Amino acid sequence: MQLVGKRIDKTGAGYVSLTPEDDEDMWHLYNLIQVGDRVRAPAIRRVQNVSATGSTDSHRVRLTLTVEVTRVEWAPAVSAGEVGAATDVANANNAPVSTTGLSITGPVIVENQHVRLGAYHTLDIEVNRNIRIEKADGWDSVALERVQESCVPGRGAEVAAVVCSEGSAIFCLLSQHMTVILQRLEVPIPRKIAANSSVHEKGLAKFYSSLYASFLRHIPYSNSSLRAIVIASPGWVRDAVTDFIMAEANRTGNKTLLSVRNKFIKVHITSPHVHSLTEVLKSPEIVSQLKETKFAREGIMLDKFFKMLGTDEMRAWYGPDHVQLAADRGAIGTLLISDELFRASDPTVRKKYVQLVEDVRQKNAEVLIFSSMHESGQQLNQLTGIAALLTFPLDIEVVEAEEREAKEEEERKKLEEDEH
């Protein structure tokens, strides 16, 4: 994402102008823009002209509109098998391709010669086109942090993964905030029968050949930002796939692919599905390579939370009310919170979570904002979207009893004051 312009005063009022460049930038915008914000972006509008004779003529006009947001819609990326040939060509050249959709609907609030004030319009946000965002309630710390993160130069996919089994493969790219499924490959392989094993071998050969072609088309192995290429599978398939890729690279003289041989990491997983990427990110081989990255840290801490929940539940709390109680007592060591909570339609709910994040950080605790476009974020969402690892044990029942007593005491004092 490119930061085109920014003017925000001490109260948080002001605007930010950005230029999205890829799918991950679109995801950042989806998390930044909320109902009530003012958004200015390019648009195409059909305009009708009425001549002196009464005949009408309509044509499409490209213009820039400013709307007050009433709805924000996100359409996730489709897999590469479903997009057109142009996308395949771009991927083959390792160019960034946006296959997501971001639409913003609302009434027009700045006068335009082609569109009357108050007319509703849907802005379809496009890559490489400027968008200006002005916050209705001002820019809070979480929104400003996301702007800063999205504009870090050199950001991009850091891990490529091929999750496979015999006859199937899923090609994925993992960046700081997204897991993008590029293609799902399915090749039927006949069962191995002693009398006719050649049919099975032909099926395997076809699968490996198709997998190699898809690997070259979708995995940007020549990108310097790519830290690891993971081949993950149950059983022995990962070894056979890696050996075939290297053998084909040798046979075809693909020096670029051979030069990144050291980036290939083979990882065992229990099932050949996308959710197994959480297993991949927890494996020692990956942790040592990616310990500095945001999404790897999230996966490690979520795993630590689940283990703590099983062994010492007084130091692993989850749920908005319980986590708030732990924060009030200064007990949080690490706060795990999903970005989905900051997209609440009610501004007061977002403010509550923003305040919680700021309070926890002021006490020098770690805050991890999980992306719900990663498997770890989706797992956290199933657990209410918020959890905390505590620095010291707290009994939930005791804390809740203390809260009830404090509330009853407050009500009693209030009654006494009213009587006097």
C-alpha positions in Angstrom: 0.0 0.0 0.0 1.2 3.5 -0.8 0.6 6.4 1.6 -0.4 9.3 -0.7 -1.3 11.8 1.9 -2.1 12.1 5.6 -3.4 14.9 7.8 -4.6 14.0 11.3 -4.7 16.4 14.2 -4.2 15.6 17.9 -7.9 14.8 18.4 -7.8 12.1 15.7 -9.8 14.2 13.2 -8.5 14.2 9.6 -8.0 12.0 6.6 -5.6 9.4 5.0 -5.2 8.9 1.3 -3.9 5.5 0.2 -3.3 3.5 -3.0 -4.0 -0.3 -2.7 -1.7 -2.5 -4.7 -2.8 -6.1 -4.0 -5.3 -8.3 -2.2 -3.8 -7.8 1.2 -4.1 -4.0 0.8 -7.8 -4.5 0.0 -8.1 -6.5 3.3 -6.5 -3.6 5.1 -9.0 -1.2 3.6 -11.9 -3.4 4.6 -10.7 -3.3 8.2 -10.1 0.5 8.1 -13.4 1.6 6.5 -16.5 1.7 8.8 -20.1 2.8 8.6 -20.2 6.6 9.0 -16.8 7.3 7.4 -16.4 9.5 4.4 -14.7 7.8 1.5 -13.6 9.5 -1.8 -12.6 7.2 -4.7 -12.9 6.9 -8.5 -16.2 5.6 -9.8 -18.0 4.9 -13.0 -21.6 6.2 -13.3 -24.1 5.9 -16.1 -25.4 9.3 -17.0 -28.5 10.1 -19.0 -28.8 13.2 -21.2 -32.2 14.5 -22.5 -32.0 16.4 -25.8 -34.2 19.3 -26.9 -36.4 16.9 -28.9 -37.0 14.7 -25.8 -34.8 11.8 -26.9 -32.5 10.3 -24.2 -28.9 9.2 -24.5 -26.9 7.4 -21.8 -23.2 6.9 -21.5 -20.8 5.9 -18.8 -18.6 8.6 -17.1 -15.6 8.0 -14.9 -15.6 10.5 -12.0 -14.6 10.9 -8.4 -17.3 10.6 -5.7 -17.4 11.1 -2.0 -19.9 9.0 -0.1 -20.8 8.6 3.6 -20.5 4.9 4.2 -23.6 2.9 5.0 -22.3 -0.6 4.0 -18.9 -2.2 3.4 -18.8 -5.5 1.5 -15.8 -7.8 1.1 -15.6 -10.6 -1.5 -12.7 -13.0 -0.8 -10.3 -14.0 -3.5 -11.3 -17.0 -5.7 -8.9 -19.8 -6.4 -6.8 -19.5 -9.5 -8.7 -22.3 -11.2 -11.8 -20.1 -11.2 -10.2 -16.9 -12.6 -9.4 -16.1 -16.2 -6.4 -16.7 -18.4 -5.1 -13.2 -17.7 -4.7 -14.0 -14.0 -2.8 -17.2 -14.9 -0.4 -15.2 -17.1 0.2 -12.6 -14.4 0.9 -15.3 -11.8 3.3 -17.0 -14.2 5.2 -13.8 -14.3 5.1 -13.5 -10.5 3.1 -10.2 -10.7 0.6 -9.3 -8.0 -2.9 -9.9 -8.9 -6.0 -8.7 -7.1 -8.9 -11.2 -7.2 -10.8 -9.8 -4.2 -13.6 -7.3 -4.3 -14.3 -4.4 -2.0 -17.5 -2.4 -2.4 -18.5 0.7 -0.4 -22.1 2.0 -0.5 -23.5 5.2 0.7 -25.2 8.6 -0.3 -23.1 11.1 -2.2 -22.2 14.0 0.1 -20.1 16.2 -2.1 -21.7 17.9 -5.1 -20.9 16.6 -8.5 -22.2 17.8 -11.9 -23.3 14.2 -12.8 -24.7 13.0 -9.5 -27.1 14.8 -7.2 -26.5 15.1 -3.5 -28.0 12.2 -1.5 -28.1 9.8 -4.4 -26.8 6.4 -3.4 -23.7 5.0 -5.1 -21.6 1.9 -4.7 -17.8 2.5 -5.1 -15.9 -0.6 -6.3 -12.4 -0.1 -5.0 -9.7 -0.9 -7.5 -6.0 -1.5 -7.1 -3.6 1.3 -8.1 -6.3 4.0 -7.7 -6.3 6.5 -4.8 -8.8 6.3 -2.0 -9.3 8.9 0.7 -10.8 8.0 4.1 -12.0 10.5 6.7 -13.1 8.9 10.0 -16.5 9.9 11.5 -15.3 9.4 15.0 -11.6 10.2 14.4 -8.6 7.9 13.9 -8.0 5.7 16.9 -4.7 3.9 17.7 -5.7 0.6 16.1 -6.7 2.2 12.8 -3.5 4.2 12.7 -1.4 1.1 13.5 -3.0 -0.7 10.6 -2.2 2.2 8.2 1.4 2.1 9.3 1.6 -1.7 8.9 0.0 -1.7 5.5 2.5 0.9 4.1 5.7 -1.0 5.2 7.8 -1.3 2.0 8.8 -4.7 0.8 5.8 -6.4 2.3 4.4 -9.4 0.5 4.0 -13.2 0.7 6.5 -14.7 3.0 5.6 -18.4 2.8 4.4 -20.5 -0.1 2.8 -23.8 0.8 1.8 -26.9 -1.1 -0.5 -29.0 1.0 -0.8 -32.3 -0.7 -1.8 -36.0 -0.6 -1.7 -38.6 -3.3 -3.8 -37.1 -6.1 -4.5 -33.7 -4.6 -2.7 -30.5 -3.8 -3.6 -27.1 -2.5 -1.3 -24.1 -3.4 -1.3 -21.3 -0.9 0.5 -18.0 -0.1 0.8 -16.7 3.4 1.5 -13.0 4.0 1.4 -11.1 7.3 -2.4 -10.8 7.2 -3.8 -13.2 4.6 -3.8 -16.9 3.5 -4.6 -16.9 -0.2 -5.6 -20.2 -1.8 -4.2 -20.0 -5.4 -5.4 -23.4 -6.7 -6.9 -26.7 -5.7 -5.5 -29.5 -7.9 -7.3 -32.9 -8.1 -6.0 -35.7 -10.3 -7.6 -39.2 -10.1 -5.1 -42.0 -9.5 -6.3 -45.6 -10.0 -5.7 -47.9 -7.1 -2.5 -50.0 -7.2 -3.3 -53.6 -8.2 -0.5 -56.2 -8.4 -1.7 -57.4 -11.8 -1.8 -53.9 -13.3 0.5 -51.5 -11.4 1.4 -49.6 -14.6 -2.0 -47.8 -14.6 -1.3 -46.6 -11.0 2.2 -45.4 -12.0 0.8 -43.5 -15.0 -1.8 -41.8 -12.8 1.0 -40.8 -10.3 3.2 -39.5 -13.2 0.3 -37.4 -14.4 -0.3 -36.0 -10.9 3.3 -35.0 -10.4 3.5 -33.4 -13.9 0.3 -31.4 -13.2 1.6 -30.4 -9.8 4.9 -29.2 -11.2 3.2 -27.1 -13.8 0.9 -25.5 -11.2 3.9 -24.9 -8.9 5.7 -22.9 -11.7 2.5 -21.0 -12.5 1.4 -20.0 -9.0 4.4 -20.0 -6.6 6.6 -16.9 -6.8 9.7 -18.8 -6.0 12.0 -16.1 -7.5 10.7 -13.4 -5.1 13.4 -12.4 -2.6 10.7 -11.7 0.1 9.7 -15.4 0.1 11.3 -17.0 3.1 10.2 -20.6 2.8 8.5 -23.0 0.4 6.7 -25.6 2.4 5.7 -29.0 1.0 3.3 -30.5 3.6 1.5 -33.9 3.6 0.6 -36.9 5.6 2.9 -39.9 4.9 5.6 -40.0 2.2 4.0 -37.8 -0.5 5.9 -34.6 0.5 9.3 -36.4 -0.1 8.2 -37.7 -3.5 6.8 -34.2 -4.5 9.9 -32.4 -3.5 12.2 -34.9 -5.3 10.1 -34.6 -8.5 10.2 -30.8 -8.4 14.0 -30.8 -8.0 14.4 -33.5 -10.7 12.3 -31.5 -13.2 14.1 -28.3 -12.4 17.4 -30.2 -13.2 16.0 -31.7 -16.3 14.7 -28.4 -17.7 17.6 -26.3 -16.6 15.5 -24.1 -14.3 18.5 -22.4 -12.5 16.2 -20.0 -10.6 14.3 -22.8 -9.0 17.5 -24.8 -8.2 19.0 -21.7 -6.6 16.2 -21.6 -3.9 16.5 -25.3 -3.0 17.4 -24.3 0.5 14.0 -22.6 1.0 12.2 -25.9 0.6 11.0 -27.3 3.9 9.1 -30.7 4.2 6.6 -30.8 7.0 4.4 -33.7 8.3 0.7 -32.9 8.8 -2.2 -35.1 9.9 -4.6 -34.2 7.0 -4.2 -32.7 3.6 -6.5 -29.7 4.2 -6.0 -25.9 4.5 -6.6 -25.9 8.2 -3.5 -28.0 8.6 -1.5 -24.9 7.9 -1.7 -24.2 11.7 0.3 -27.4 12.2 2.8 -26.2 9.6 3.4 -22.9 11.4 3.9 -24.7 14.7 6.5 -27.1 13.3 10.1 -26.5 14.6 11.5 -26.2 11.1 9.1 -23.3 10.3 9.4 -21.6 13.7 13.1 -21.3 13.3 12.8 -19.8 9.9 9.8 -17.5 10.6 10.1 -16.6 14.3 10.2 -12.9 13.5 7.0 -12.8 11.3 3.7 -11.7 12.7 1.6 -14.7 11.7 4.1 -17.2 13.0 4.1 -15.4 16.3 0.3 -15.5 16.4 0.2 -19.3 15.7 2.8 -19.9 18.4 0.9 -17.9 21.0 -2.5 -19.4 20.2 -1.0 -22.9 20.6 0.5 -21.8 23.9 -2.9 -20.5 25.0 -4.6 -23.8 24.2 -1.9 -25.8 26.0 -2.2 -23.4 29.0 -6.0 -23.9 28.9 -5.5 -27.6 29.4 -2.8 -27.5 32.1 -3.4 -24.2 34.0 -6.8 -22.8 33.2 -6.5 -20.0 35.8 -3.9 -18.4 33.5 -5.8 -18.8 30.2 -9.0 -16.7 30.0 -11.2 -16.0 27.0 -14.4 -14.1 26.2 -14.9 -10.3 26.3 -16.2 -10.0 29.9 -13.6 -12.3 31.4 -10.7 -10.8 29.5 -11.9 -7.3 30.6 -11.9 -8.4 34.2 -8.3 -9.7 33.8 -7.3 -6.4 32.2 -8.8 -4.4 35.1 -6.6 -6.4 37.5 -3.4 -5.9 35.4 -3.1 -9.6 35.0 -2.7 -9.9 31.2 0.7 -10.8 29.8 -0.4 -11.4 26.2 -3.7 -10.3 24.7 -5.0 -12.3 21.6 -7.7 -10.4 19.8 -9.3 -10.9 16.3 -9.5 -8.0 13.8 -13.1 -9.1 13.3 -14.0 -7.5 16.7 -12.9 -4.1 15.4 -15.3 -4.3 12.5 -18.3 -4.2 14.8 -21.2 -2.2 13.3 -21.8 -0.5 16.7 -19.0 2.2 17.1 -19.2 1.9 20.9 -18.3 -1.8 20.7 -15.2 -1.0 18.6 -14.2 1.8 21.0 -14.5 -0.7 23.9 -12.0 -3.0 22.2 -9.7 -0.2 21.2 -9.6 1.1 24.8 -8.9 -2.5 26.0 -5.9 -2.7 23.6 -4.6 0.7 24.7 -5.0 -0.2 28.4 -3.2 -3.5 28.1 -0.3 -1.9 26.1 0.1 0.8 28.8 0.8 -1.9 31.3 3.7 -3.2 29.0 1.8 -6.3 28.0 1.9 -7.8 24.5 -1.0 -7.4 22.1 -1.5 -9.6 19.1 -4.2 -8.6 16.6 -5.0 -11.8 14.7 -6.1 -11.6 11.0 -9.3 -13.6 10.4 -7.9 -14.3 6.9 -5.5 -16.7 8.6 -6.3 -20.1 10.0 -5.1 -19.0 13.5 -7.5 -16.0 13.3 -10.4 -18.3 12.4 -9.6 -20.5 15.3 -9.6 -17.5 17.7 -12.9 -16.4 16.2 -14.5 -19.7 17.2 -13.3 -18.9 20.8 -15.2 -15.6 20.9 -12.4 -13.7 19.1 -10.6 -12.6 22.3 -8.4 -14.5 24.8 -5.5 -13.7 27.2 -2.5 -15.4 28.7 -2.2 -14.1 32.3 1.0 -13.3 34.2 -0.4 -14.8 37.4 -3.3 -17.2 38.0 -6.8 -15.8 38.7 -9.8 -17.9 39.7 -12.7 -16.8 37.5 -15.3 -17.7 40.1 -13.5 -15.7 42.8 -13.1 -12.7 40.6 -16.8 -12.8 39.6 -17.8 -13.1 43.2 -15.6 -10.0 44.0 -17.3 -8.1 41.2 -20.8 -9.0 42.5 -19.8 -7.9 46.0 -18.4 -4.6 44.8 -21.6 -4.0 42.7 -23.8 -4.8 45.7 -21.8 -2.6 47.9 -22.0 0.3 45.4 -25.8 -0.2 45.2 -26.1 -0.3 49.0 -24.2 3.0 49.3 -26.3 4.6 46.6 -29.5 3.6 48.5 -28.2 5.0 51.8 -27.4 8.3 50.0 -30.8 8.5 48.6 -32.4 7.9 52.0 -30.4 10.7 53.5 
